[in-house]
Amino acid sequence: MATSIRLDPSIEQRLDHLASATGRTKAYYLRELVINGLEDLEDFYLADATMERVRQGKETTFSSAEVRGDLGLEQ
């Protein structure tokens, strides 16, 4: 899927320099940024959505004692 984005000139200059210095394409680095950045964004926003459901009482939570008991880790 082809996608276009507009970059701030200073960011594009940094990207150009990195690509030139390493012999890789700008597209390579943009793909790397999306892959790695998307994982971070998913972690953050999905965790944030879960916390909101916890605050609203719409998400089940368990105490550490309950989890240890369920796993047979109580001593």
Secondary structure, 3 states (H helix, E strand, C coil): CCCCCCCCHHHHHHHHHHHHHHCCCHHHHHHHHHHHHHHHHHHHHHHHHHHHHHHCCCCCCCCHHHHHHHCCCCC
